[in-house]
Amino acid sequence: VAVGDDQEGQCSLPALTDGARYVRVAAGHNHSVLLRSDGRAVACGSNARGQCNLPDGRGYVYVATGYNHTVLLRDDGQAVACGENGQGQCDLPDPGLGVRYCASLSQRDVVVQLVVERAVRNVTCRSLAGCALATLTIPEDEVEGDALRRVMAELRSSPGSRLRVVTPDGSLLTHSCTWAEIFAR
């Protein structure tokens, strides 16, 4: 059952057949994406940016949506994305040989990507959905300060969640480092 604004058909869920059921749902601005128990994904609503052009196939285990894009995770650890890509939100980095993407099914990990403007020492913290969560301007006298601590303080992640910070080069920030080190990446 879906309720709310249905101007784009985002609440007009496809009927289920073959004994399948919906096991996960994600909602973007004007689109909805649902995972079925057989591993297929279906979408409804606005497809203005291609966000409902889901790749055919089975084996999908997780879905996330942004304003106008969709990311699907397969059971083999590969991720695919479709939709608006104006800020690179569908350019999923290759996780590397032997590495798989995984979803935090507990919803306890909060992952942010740092986007750096070196010339003005601005750092934008973006969600994986592409939304700006905070923009920090790092004064000259704080360049040697602890970057991870500042991001954590700024975002004040919810109780029980774990903040995961991804640096501009795609690596996970697992220890304290200075802003100077981040600007150098």
mmCIF file of the C-alpha atoms, coordinates in Angstrom:
data_MODEL
# 
_entry.id   MODEL 
# 
loop_
_atom_site.group_PDB 
_atom_site.id 
_atom_site.type_symbol 
_atom_site.label_atom_id 
_atom_site.label_alt_id 
_atom_site.label_comp_id 
_atom_site.label_asym_id 
_atom_site.label_entity_id 
_atom_site.label_seq_id 
_atom_site.pdbx_PDB_ins_code 
_atom_site.Cartn_x 
_atom_site.Cartn_y 
_atom_site.Cartn_z 
_atom_site.occupancy 
_atom_site.B_iso_or_equiv 
_atom_site.pdbx_formal_charge 
_atom_site.auth_seq_id 
_atom_site.auth_comp_id 
_atom_site.auth_asym_id 
_atom_site.auth_atom_id 
_atom_site.pdbx_PDB_model_num 
ATOM 1   C CA . VAL A 1 1   ? 0.000  0.000   0.000   1.00 0.00 ? 1   VAL A CA 1 
ATOM 2   C CA . ALA A 1 2   ? 1.292  3.447   -0.858  1.00 0.00 ? 2   ALA A CA 1 
ATOM 3   C CA . VAL A 1 3   ? -0.317 6.757   0.074   1.00 0.00 ? 3   VAL A CA 1 
ATOM 4   C CA . GLY A 1 4   ? 0.474  10.392  -0.553  1.00 0.00 ? 4   GLY A CA 1 
ATOM 5   C CA . ASP A 1 5   ? 1.054  12.586  -3.585  1.00 0.00 ? 5   ASP A CA 1 
ATOM 6   C CA . ASP A 1 6   ? 0.640  10.398  -6.664  1.00 0.00 ? 6   ASP A CA 1 
ATOM 7   C CA . GLN A 1 7   ? 0.926  13.052  -9.400  1.00 0.00 ? 7   GLN A CA 1 
ATOM 8   C CA . GLU A 1 8   ? 3.753  11.125  -11.065 1.00 0.00 ? 8   GLU A CA 1 
ATOM 9   C CA . GLY A 1 9   ? 2.393  7.637   -10.285 1.00 0.00 ? 9   GLY A CA 1 
ATOM 10  C CA . GLN A 1 10  ? 4.929  7.043   -7.514  1.00 0.00 ? 10  GLN A CA 1 
ATOM 11  C CA . CYS A 1 11  ? 2.199  5.470   -5.362  1.00 0.00 ? 11  CYS A CA 1 
ATOM 12  C CA . SER A 1 12  ? 0.816  3.302   -8.175  1.00 0.00 ? 12  SER A CA 1 
ATOM 13  C CA . LEU A 1 13  ? 2.615  0.115   -7.186  1.00 0.00 ? 13  LEU A CA 1 
ATOM 14  C CA . PRO A 1 14  ? 2.802  -2.677  -9.764  1.00 0.00 ? 14  PRO A CA 1 
ATOM 15  C CA . ALA A 1 15  ? 0.626  -5.681  -8.936  1.00 0.00 ? 15  ALA A CA 1 
ATOM 16  C CA . LEU A 1 16  ? 2.466  -8.734  -7.662  1.00 0.00 ? 16  LEU A CA 1 
ATOM 17  C CA . THR A 1 17  ? 2.220  -12.067 -9.445  1.00 0.00 ? 17  THR A CA 1 
ATOM 18  C CA . ASP A 1 18  ? 3.753  -15.515 -9.088  1.00 0.00 ? 18  ASP A CA 1 
ATOM 19  C CA . GLY A 1 19  ? 3.433  -15.514 -5.282  1.00 0.00 ? 19  GLY A CA 1 
ATOM 20  C CA . ALA A 1 20  ? 6.101  -12.827 -4.905  1.00 0.00 ? 20  ALA A CA 1 
ATOM 21  C CA . ARG A 1 21  ? 5.925  -10.153 -2.240  1.00 0.00 ? 21  ARG A CA 1 
ATOM 22  C CA . TYR A 1 22  ? 7.611  -6.801  -1.739  1.00 0.00 ? 22  TYR A CA 1 
ATOM 23  C CA . VAL A 1 23  ? 10.499 -6.995  0.750   1.00 0.00 ? 23  VAL A CA 1 
ATOM 24  C CA . ARG A 1 24  ? 12.113 -3.539  0.572   1.00 0.00 ? 24  ARG A CA 1 
ATOM 25  C CA . VAL A 1 25  ? 11.134 -0.095  -0.696  1.00 0.00 ? 25  VAL A CA 1 
ATOM 26  C CA . ALA A 1 26  ? 12.877 3.223   -1.306  1.00 0.00 ? 26  ALA A CA 1 
ATOM 27  C CA . ALA A 1 27  ? 11.289 6.503   -2.362  1.00 0.00 ? 27  ALA A CA 1 
ATOM 28  C CA . GLY A 1 28  ? 12.905 9.310   -4.324  1.00 0.00 ? 28  GLY A CA 1 
ATOM 29  C CA . HIS A 1 29  ? 11.432 12.723  -5.094  1.00 0.00 ? 29  HIS A CA 1 
ATOM 30  C CA . ASN A 1 30  ? 8.759  11.462  -7.493  1.00 0.00 ? 30  ASN A CA 1 
ATOM 31  C CA . HIS A 1 31  ? 9.577  7.774   -7.879  1.00 0.00 ? 31  HIS A CA 1 
ATOM 32  C CA . SER A 1 32  ? 9.419  4.591   -5.837  1.00 0.00 ? 32  SER A CA 1 
ATOM 33  C CA . VAL A 1 33  ? 11.538 1.464   -6.220  1.00 0.00 ? 33  VAL A CA 1 
ATOM 34  C CA . LEU A 1 34  ? 10.559 -1.863  -4.702  1.00 0.00 ? 34  LEU A CA 1 
ATOM 35  C CA . LEU A 1 35  ? 12.458 -5.114  -4.310  1.00 0.00 ? 35  LEU A CA 1 
ATOM 36  C CA . ARG A 1 36  ? 10.506 -8.309  -4.705  1.00 0.00 ? 36  ARG A CA 1 
ATOM 37  C CA . SER A 1 37  ? 11.077 -11.558 -2.828  1.00 0.00 ? 37  SER A CA 1 
ATOM 38  C CA . ASP A 1 38  ? 12.342 -13.149 -6.062  1.00 0.00 ? 38  ASP A CA 1 
ATOM 39  C CA . GLY A 1 39  ? 15.195 -10.605 -6.282  1.00 0.00 ? 39  GLY A CA 1 
ATOM 40  C CA . ARG A 1 40  ? 13.655 -8.479  -9.025  1.00 0.00 ? 40  ARG A CA 1 
ATOM 41  C CA . ALA A 1 41  ? 13.293 -4.721  -8.745  1.00 0.00 ? 41  ALA A CA 1 
ATOM 42  C CA . VAL A 1 42  ? 10.370 -2.654  -10.029 1.00 0.00 ? 42  VAL A CA 1 
ATOM 43  C CA . ALA A 1 43  ? 9.890  1.096   -10.206 1.00 0.00 ? 43  ALA A CA 1 
ATOM 44  C CA . CYS A 1 44  ? 6.978  3.460   -10.615 1.00 0.00 ? 44  CYS A CA 1 
ATOM 45  C CA . GLY A 1 45  ? 6.524  7.199   -10.849 1.00 0.00 ? 45  GLY A CA 1 
ATOM 46  C CA . SER A 1 46  ? 8.446  9.847   -12.725 1.00 0.00 ? 46  SER A CA 1 
ATOM 47  C CA . ASN A 1 47  ? 11.158 8.655   -15.072 1.00 0.00 ? 47  ASN A CA 1 
ATOM 48  C CA . ALA A 1 48  ? 12.165 12.151  -16.178 1.00 0.00 ? 48  ALA A CA 1 
ATOM 49  C CA . ARG A 1 49  ? 15.861 11.482  -15.477 1.00 0.00 ? 49  ARG A CA 1 
ATOM 50  C CA . GLY A 1 50  ? 15.870 7.728   -16.147 1.00 0.00 ? 50  GLY A CA 1 
ATOM 51  C CA . GLN A 1 51  ? 15.613 6.877   -12.451 1.00 0.00 ? 51  GLN A CA 1 
ATOM 52  C CA . CYS A 1 52  ? 13.078 4.121   -13.222 1.00 0.00 ? 52  CYS A CA 1 
ATOM 53  C CA . ASN A 1 53  ? 15.169 2.529   -16.017 1.00 0.00 ? 53  ASN A CA 1 
ATOM 54  C CA . LEU A 1 54  ? 16.253 -0.322  -13.769 1.00 0.00 ? 54  LEU A CA 1 
ATOM 55  C CA . PRO A 1 55  ? 18.608 -2.908  -15.245 1.00 0.00 ? 55  PRO A CA 1 
ATOM 56  C CA . ASP A 1 56  ? 16.889 -6.233  -15.910 1.00 0.00 ? 56  ASP A CA 1 
ATOM 57  C CA . GLY A 1 57  ? 17.843 -9.114  -13.736 1.00 0.00 ? 57  GLY A CA 1 
ATOM 58  C CA . ARG A 1 58  ? 17.454 -10.845 -10.439 1.00 0.00 ? 58  ARG A CA 1 
ATOM 59  C CA . GLY A 1 59  ? 19.504 -10.995 -7.329  1.00 0.00 ? 59  GLY A CA 1 
ATOM 60  C CA . TYR A 1 60  ? 18.870 -7.490  -6.031  1.00 0.00 ? 60  TYR A CA 1 
ATOM 61  C CA . VAL A 1 61  ? 19.134 -7.321  -2.245  1.00 0.00 ? 61  VAL A CA 1 
ATOM 62  C CA . TYR A 1 62  ? 19.089 -3.618  -1.437  1.00 0.00 ? 62  TYR A CA 1 
ATOM 63  C CA . VAL A 1 63  ? 17.804 -0.373  -2.954  1.00 0.00 ? 63  VAL A CA 1 
ATOM 64  C CA . ALA A 1 64  ? 18.470 3.280   -2.224  1.00 0.00 ? 64  ALA A CA 1 
ATOM 65  C CA . THR A 1 65  ? 17.073 6.315   -3.995  1.00 0.00 ? 65  THR A CA 1 
ATOM 66  C CA . GLY A 1 66  ? 18.121 9.909   -4.261  1.00 0.00 ? 66  GLY A CA 1 
ATOM 67  C CA . TYR A 1 67  ? 16.141 12.841  -5.548  1.00 0.00 ? 67  TYR A CA 1 
ATOM 68  C CA . ASN A 1 68  ? 16.212 11.595  -9.155  1.00 0.00 ? 68  ASN A CA 1 
ATOM 69  C CA . HIS A 1 69  ? 18.405 8.493   -9.153  1.00 0.00 ? 69  HIS A CA 1 
ATOM 70  C CA . THR A 1 70  ? 18.349 4.884   -7.989  1.00 0.00 ? 70  THR A CA 1 
ATOM 71  C CA . VAL A 1 71  ? 21.100 2.569   -6.715  1.00 0.00 ? 71  VAL A CA 1 
ATOM 72  C CA . LEU A 1 72  ? 20.615 -1.204  -6.545  1.00 0.00 ? 72  LEU A CA 1 
ATOM 73  C CA . LEU A 1 73  ? 22.869 -3.724  -4.832  1.00 0.00 ? 73  LEU A CA 1 
ATOM 74  C CA . ARG A 1 74  ? 23.048 -7.278  -6.174  1.00 0.00 ? 74  ARG A CA 1 
ATOM 75  C CA . ASP A 1 75  ? 23.672 -10.428 -4.179  1.00 0.00 ? 75  ASP A CA 1 
ATOM 76  C CA . ASP A 1 76  ? 27.107 -10.758 -5.851  1.00 0.00 ? 76  ASP A CA 1 
ATOM 77  C CA . GLY A 1 77  ? 28.220 -7.480  -4.254  1.00 0.00 ? 77  GLY A CA 1 
ATOM 78  C CA . GLN A 1 78  ? 28.008 -5.410  -7.435  1.00 0.00 ? 78  GLN A CA 1 
ATOM 79  C CA . ALA A 1 79  ? 26.049 -2.161  -7.477  1.00 0.00 ? 79  ALA A CA 1 
ATOM 80  C CA . VAL A 1 80  ? 24.278 -0.468  -10.378 1.00 0.00 ? 80  VAL A CA 1 
ATOM 81  C CA . ALA A 1 81  ? 22.787 3.004   -10.659 1.00 0.00 ? 81  ALA A CA 1 
ATOM 82  C CA . CYS A 1 82  ? 20.465 4.842   -13.017 1.00 0.00 ? 82  CYS A CA 1 
ATOM 83  C CA . GLY A 1 83  ? 18.951 8.297   -13.302 1.00 0.00 ? 83  GLY A CA 1 
ATOM 84  C CA . GLU A 1 84  ? 20.221 11.849  -12.905 1.00 0.00 ? 84  GLU A CA 1 
ATOM 85  C CA . ASN A 1 85  ? 24.009 11.940  -12.922 1.00 0.00 ? 85  ASN A CA 1 
ATOM 86  C CA . GLY A 1 86  ? 24.732 15.675  -12.953 1.00 0.00 ? 86  GLY A CA 1 
ATOM 87  C CA . GLN A 1 87  ? 26.928 15.437  -9.850  1.00 0.00 ? 87  GLN A CA 1 
ATOM 88  C CA . GLY A 1 88  ? 28.283 11.958  -10.499 1.00 0.00 ? 88  GLY A CA 1 
ATOM 89  C CA . GLN A 1 89  ? 25.781 10.245  -8.219  1.00 0.00 ? 89  GLN A CA 1 
ATOM 90  C CA . CYS A 1 90  ? 25.475 7.299   -10.627 1.00 0.00 ? 90  CYS A CA 1 
ATOM 91  C CA . ASP A 1 91  ? 29.236 6.961   -11.191 1.00 0.00 ? 91  ASP A CA 1 
ATOM 92  C CA . LEU A 1 92  ? 29.790 4.135   -8.755  1.00 0.00 ? 92  LEU A CA 1 
ATOM 93  C CA . PRO A 1 93  ? 33.478 3.498   -8.137  1.00 0.00 ? 93  PRO A CA 1 
ATOM 94  C CA . ASP A 1 94  ? 34.823 0.031   -8.812  1.00 0.00 ? 94  ASP A CA 1 
ATOM 95  C CA . PRO A 1 95  ? 35.279 -1.449  -5.353  1.00 0.00 ? 95  PRO A CA 1 
ATOM 96  C CA . GLY A 1 96  ? 38.403 -3.292  -6.495  1.00 0.00 ? 96  GLY A CA 1 
ATOM 97  C CA . LEU A 1 97  ? 39.383 -6.885  -7.011  1.00 0.00 ? 97  LEU A CA 1 
ATOM 98  C CA . GLY A 1 98  ? 37.920 -9.151  -4.355  1.00 0.00 ? 98  GLY A CA 1 
ATOM 99  C CA . VAL A 1 99  ? 35.958 -6.324  -2.719  1.00 0.00 ? 99  VAL A CA 1 
ATOM 100 C CA . ARG A 1 100 ? 32.179 -6.174  -2.672  1.00 0.00 ? 100 ARG A CA 1 
ATOM 101 C CA . TYR A 1 101 ? 29.692 -3.468  -1.916  1.00 0.00 ? 101 TYR A CA 1 
ATOM 102 C CA . CYS A 1 102 ? 27.513 -4.246  1.062   1.00 0.00 ? 102 CYS A CA 1 
ATOM 103 C CA . ALA A 1 103 ? 24.471 -2.622  2.585   1.00 0.00 ? 103 ALA A CA 1 
ATOM 104 C CA . SER A 1 104 ? 24.033 -1.769  6.204   1.00 0.00 ? 104 SER A CA 1 
ATOM 105 C CA . LEU A 1 105 ? 20.770 -3.592  6.647   1.00 0.00 ? 105 LEU A CA 1 
ATOM 106 C CA . SER A 1 106 ? 20.587 -2.457  10.244  1.00 0.00 ? 106 SER A CA 1 
ATOM 107 C CA . GLN A 1 107 ? 20.354 1.177   9.077   1.00 0.00 ? 107 GLN A CA 1 
ATOM 108 C CA . ARG A 1 108 ? 22.955 2.083   11.713  1.00 0.00 ? 108 ARG A CA 1 
ATOM 109 C CA . ASP A 1 109 ? 25.823 3.201   9.456   1.00 0.00 ? 109 ASP A CA 1 
ATOM 110 C CA . VAL A 1 110 ? 25.689 6.793   8.265   1.00 0.00 ? 110 VAL A CA 1 
ATOM 111 C CA . VAL A 1 111 ? 28.002 7.208   5.262   1.00 0.00 ? 111 VAL A CA 1 
ATOM 112 C CA . VAL A 1 112 ? 29.136 10.599  3.965   1.00 0.00 ? 112 VAL A CA 1 
ATOM 113 C CA . GLN A 1 113 ? 31.438 11.480  1.077   1.00 0.00 ? 113 GLN A CA 1 
ATOM 114 C CA . LEU A 1 114 ? 33.752 14.475  1.452   1.00 0.00 ? 114 LEU A CA 1 
ATOM 115 C CA . VAL A 1 115 ? 33.849 16.761  -1.604  1.00 0.00 ? 115 VAL A CA 1 
ATOM 116 C CA . VAL A 1 116 ? 36.781 19.174  -1.415  1.00 0.00 ? 116 VAL A CA 1 
ATOM 117 C CA . GLU A 1 117 ? 37.265 22.618  -2.967  1.00 0.00 ? 117 GLU A CA 1 
ATOM 118 C CA . ARG A 1 118 ? 40.967 23.055  -2.229  1.00 0.00 ? 118 ARG A CA 1 
ATOM 119 C CA . ALA A 1 119 ? 41.319 26.674  -3.386  1.00 0.00 ? 119 ALA A CA 1 
ATOM 120 C CA . VAL A 1 120 ? 38.866 27.991  -0.784  1.00 0.00 ? 120 VAL A CA 1 
ATOM 121 C CA . ARG A 1 121 ? 39.306 25.161  1.769   1.00 0.00 ? 121 ARG A CA 1 
ATOM 122 C CA . ASN A 1 122 ? 35.632 24.180  1.611   1.00 0.00 ? 122 ASN A CA 1 
ATOM 123 C CA . VAL A 1 123 ? 34.553 20.635  2.367   1.00 0.00 ? 123 VAL A CA 1 
ATOM 124 C CA . THR A 1 124 ? 31.025 19.532  1.550   1.00 0.00 ? 124 THR A CA 1 
ATOM 125 C CA . CYS A 1 125 ? 29.728 16.437  3.324   1.00 0.00 ? 125 CYS A CA 1 
ATOM 126 C CA . ARG A 1 126 ? 27.358 14.618  0.959   1.00 0.00 ? 126 ARG A CA 1 
ATOM 127 C CA . SER A 1 127 ? 25.132 11.646  1.581   1.00 0.00 ? 127 SER A CA 1 
ATOM 128 C CA . LEU A 1 128 ? 25.459 8.698   -0.768  1.00 0.00 ? 128 LEU A CA 1 
ATOM 129 C CA . ALA A 1 129 ? 22.200 9.919   -2.282  1.00 0.00 ? 129 ALA A CA 1 
ATOM 130 C CA . GLY A 1 130 ? 24.017 13.107  -3.361  1.00 0.00 ? 130 GLY A CA 1 
ATOM 131 C CA . CYS A 1 131 ? 22.410 15.515  -0.877  1.00 0.00 ? 131 CYS A CA 1 
ATOM 132 C CA . ALA A 1 132 ? 24.642 18.112  0.771   1.00 0.00 ? 132 ALA A CA 1 
ATOM 133 C CA . LEU A 1 133 ? 24.488 17.555  4.539   1.00 0.00 ? 133 LEU A CA 1 
ATOM 134 C CA . ALA A 1 134 ? 26.941 20.251  5.592   1.00 0.00 ? 134 ALA A CA 1 
ATOM 135 C CA . THR A 1 135 ? 29.548 22.542  4.091   1.00 0.00 ? 135 THR A CA 1 
ATOM 136 C CA . LEU A 1 136 ? 32.568 23.338  6.212   1.00 0.00 ? 136 LEU A CA 1 
ATOM 137 C CA . THR A 1 137 ? 35.021 26.144  5.544   1.00 0.00 ? 137 THR A CA 1 
ATOM 138 C CA . ILE A 1 138 ? 38.332 25.275  7.134   1.00 0.00 ? 138 ILE A CA 1 
ATOM 139 C CA . PRO A 1 139 ? 40.185 28.370  8.358   1.00 0.00 ? 139 PRO A CA 1 
ATOM 140 C CA . GLU A 1 140 ? 43.954 28.456  7.836   1.00 0.00 ? 140 GLU A CA 1 
ATOM 141 C CA . ASP A 1 141 ? 44.581 28.013  11.555  1.00 0.00 ? 141 ASP A CA 1 
ATOM 142 C CA . GLU A 1 142 ? 42.526 24.757  11.589  1.00 0.00 ? 142 GLU A CA 1 
ATOM 143 C CA . VAL A 1 143 ? 44.181 23.040  8.612   1.00 0.00 ? 143 VAL A CA 1 
ATOM 144 C CA . GLU A 1 144 ? 46.182 20.860  11.003  1.00 0.00 ? 144 GLU A CA 1 
ATOM 145 C CA . GLY A 1 145 ? 43.040 20.073  13.029  1.00 0.00 ? 145 GLY A CA 1 
ATOM 146 C CA . ASP A 1 146 ? 41.382 16.635  13.310  1.00 0.00 ? 146 ASP A CA 1 
ATOM 147 C CA . ALA A 1 147 ? 39.119 16.260  10.265  1.00 0.00 ? 147 ALA A CA 1 
ATOM 148 C CA . LEU A 1 148 ? 37.181 13.217  11.442  1.00 0.00 ? 148 LEU A CA 1 
ATOM 149 C CA . ARG A 1 149 ? 36.355 14.801  14.794  1.00 0.00 ? 149 ARG A CA 1 
ATOM 150 C CA . ARG A 1 150 ? 35.116 17.995  13.099  1.00 0.00 ? 150 ARG A CA 1 
ATOM 151 C CA . VAL A 1 151 ? 32.885 16.096  10.630  1.00 0.00 ? 151 VAL A CA 1 
ATOM 152 C CA . MET A 1 152 ? 31.432 13.998  13.434  1.00 0.00 ? 152 MET A CA 1 
ATOM 153 C CA . ALA A 1 153 ? 30.717 17.088  15.537  1.00 0.00 ? 153 ALA A CA 1 
ATOM 154 C CA . GLU A 1 154 ? 29.150 18.921  12.600  1.00 0.00 ? 154 GLU A CA 1 
ATOM 155 C CA . LEU A 1 155 ? 26.843 16.085  11.547  1.00 0.00 ? 155 LEU A CA 1 
ATOM 156 C CA . ARG A 1 156 ? 25.944 14.899  15.050  1.00 0.00 ? 156 ARG A CA 1 
ATOM 157 C CA . SER A 1 157 ? 24.944 11.462  13.824  1.00 0.00 ? 157 SER A CA 1 
ATOM 158 C CA . SER A 1 158 ? 21.925 9.904   15.503  1.00 0.00 ? 158 SER A CA 1 
ATOM 159 C CA . PRO A 1 159 ? 22.358 7.810   18.658  1.00 0.00 ? 159 PRO A CA 1 
ATOM 160 C CA . GLY A 1 160 ? 23.347 4.236   17.927  1.00 0.00 ? 160 GLY A CA 1 
ATOM 161 C CA . SER A 1 161 ? 24.565 5.040   14.420  1.00 0.00 ? 161 SER A CA 1 
ATOM 162 C CA . ARG A 1 162 ? 28.150 4.813   13.209  1.00 0.00 ? 162 ARG A CA 1 
ATOM 163 C CA . LEU A 1 163 ? 29.436 7.623   11.027  1.00 0.00 ? 163 LEU A CA 1 
ATOM 164 C CA . ARG A 1 164 ? 31.535 6.414   8.083   1.00 0.00 ? 164 ARG A CA 1 
ATOM 165 C CA . VAL A 1 165 ? 33.477 9.096   6.202   1.00 0.00 ? 165 VAL A CA 1 
ATOM 166 C CA . VAL A 1 166 ? 34.712 8.534   2.637   1.00 0.00 ? 166 VAL A CA 1 
ATOM 167 C CA . THR A 1 167 ? 37.527 10.822  1.501   1.00 0.00 ? 167 THR A CA 1 
ATOM 168 C CA . PRO A 1 168 ? 37.717 12.418  -1.965  1.00 0.00 ? 168 PRO A CA 1 
ATOM 169 C CA . ASP A 1 169 ? 39.954 9.601   -3.229  1.00 0.00 ? 169 ASP A CA 1 
ATOM 170 C CA . GLY A 1 170 ? 37.307 7.026   -2.261  1.00 0.00 ? 170 GLY A CA 1 
ATOM 171 C CA . SER A 1 171 ? 39.048 5.595   0.788   1.00 0.00 ? 171 SER A CA 1 
ATOM 172 C CA . LEU A 1 172 ? 37.325 5.104   4.123   1.00 0.00 ? 172 LEU A CA 1 
ATOM 173 C CA . LEU A 1 173 ? 38.598 7.453   6.814   1.00 0.00 ? 173 LEU A CA 1 
ATOM 174 C CA . THR A 1 174 ? 39.235 5.029   9.678   1.00 0.00 ? 174 THR A CA 1 
ATOM 175 C CA . HIS A 1 175 ? 41.522 7.127   11.850  1.00 0.00 ? 175 HIS A CA 1 
ATOM 176 C CA . SER A 1 176 ? 42.096 10.722  12.747  1.00 0.00 ? 176 SER A CA 1 
ATOM 177 C CA . CYS A 1 177 ? 43.916 12.788  10.169  1.00 0.00 ? 177 CYS A CA 1 
ATOM 178 C CA . THR A 1 178 ? 44.346 16.477  9.477   1.00 0.00 ? 178 THR A CA 1 
ATOM 179 C CA . TRP A 1 179 ? 42.481 18.585  6.948   1.00 0.00 ? 179 TRP A CA 1 
ATOM 180 C CA . ALA A 1 180 ? 45.852 19.132  5.258   1.00 0.00 ? 180 ALA A CA 1 
ATOM 181 C CA . GLU A 1 181 ? 46.052 15.368  4.619   1.00 0.00 ? 181 GLU A CA 1 
ATOM 182 C CA . ILE A 1 182 ? 42.532 15.333  3.183   1.00 0.00 ? 182 ILE A CA 1 
ATOM 183 C CA . PHE A 1 183 ? 43.215 18.346  0.936   1.00 0.00 ? 183 PHE A CA 1 
ATOM 184 C CA . ALA A 1 184 ? 46.302 16.530  -0.370  1.00 0.00 ? 184 ALA A CA 1 
ATOM 185 C CA . ARG A 1 185 ? 44.334 13.452  -1.510  1.00 0.00 ? 185 ARG A CA 1 
# 
